[in-house]
Amino acid sequence: MGYPLYSLFSISPFPPEVVKWSLLGSNIMILAAILLWVTFIIFGMIAKRYQIVLRKRTGWQFIMIAPSGILIFAIMMFYSSVILGKLKMGAIESIIAYGFFFLSGAFSTLGAIRFKNVVSPSKKGGET
């Protein structure tokens, strides 16, 4: 009766240390993905404020929607590692999750470049 409840139901061919460190790594990745998503949401709020002040379109809606793939990745990783108790995602889950993460990163980069082009001063002819 000295065993924790979760260890009674966990059947793993791996040593407990491997399971523990794998779960820790998955949890850190989930936390990092959520923090990255929150960072882009804050970036979108800043872009909205710039739009109000500069009266130029900054594309803040795109900046706030683009990182949603990062959140989908974090949810899929959470479901796989915490809910199902897997050490890593399956092949199909990985392709879908990392695909969303990649597309989200690409769209977020595009939004950041657009924002940079709006807020950076344009160079006048003849000046260096």
N, C-alpha and C positions, 0 to 999 in steps of 0.2 A: 504494500500500500504506500510505499515511499516514492513511487513514480508519479511525476506530474501527469495530468490528464491528457495533455497533447502528445506526450510520448507514448501513451498506450495506443493511440490511433495512427501514429506515424510509422509507416513501414518503409524503410529506406535501406538500400544496399550499401549506402555510404556511411563512413564513420560519423559520429555526432559532431566532431570538430568541423568536418567539411560542410555539413548541413548548416551549422551555426554561422560559419564565415560566409557561406553562399547567401544565406538569408540576410545577413548584415549588409553584404554588397548590394543585394537587390533593394533593400530598404533605403540605403544611401542613394542609389540611382533614382528611386521614386522621389525622394526628397529633393534631389538636385533638379529633376525634371519639373517638379512643382515650383521650385524657386525660380527656375528659368522662365516658366510661364508667367509667374507673378511679375517678374522683371519686365517682360514684354508688355504686360497690361499697364504697368506704371509708365513705360515708354509711350504707349498709346495715349495715356492721360496727359503726358507732357506735350505730345504732338497736338492734342486738342487745344491745349492752352496757347500754344504757339499759333495755331490757326485763328484763335480769337484775337490775339494781340496783333499779329502780322496781317490779318485779313487776306491770307493766301491759303489755298487748299493744301493741307499737309497729308491728307490720306490717312488720318488717324483711325478711321473705322477699319481700314485694311490692316493697319499695324496691330489693332486689337484682336481682329479675327484670325489673322495668319498663324499665331502660335497655338491655335486650338489642337493641332496635331500633336504637339508636345504633351498636352493634357490627356489626349487619347492614349498616347504611349504610356504615360504614368498610370492611367487606369488599367490598361491591359497588363502592365507589369505587376501592379498591385494584385489584380485578380489571379494572375498566374502564380505568383510567389506566396502571397499571404493567404488568399482564399483557398486555392487548390493545393498549396504546399509544394509546388514543383521547385526544383533547383534552378531550372531555366525554362524559358518559354519553348514551346514546340516550334517546329520549322515554319508552319503556316502562320502561327501567332507572331513569330519573330519577323517574318517578311512584312506582315501587315503593320505591326507596331513600328518597326524601324522605317518602313515606307512613309507612314504618317509623320514620323519624326523628321525624316529628310525633307519631305515636301514642306513641312511647317518651317523648318530652318531656311529653306530656299525662299519661301514667300516672305518670311520675316526679314531676311537680308534685303530682298527687293524693296520692301516697305521702308527699311532704314536708309537705303540709298536714295529713294525718292524724297524722304524727309530731309536728308542731308542736302540734296539739290535745292530744296525750297528755302532752307534756313541759311545756307552758306551764301556769302555775298558774291554777286557775279563780278567777274573780272571785266574791266573796261578795256577797250582797245588802246594799245600803246603803253599801258602800265604793266609792270612786271611784278 
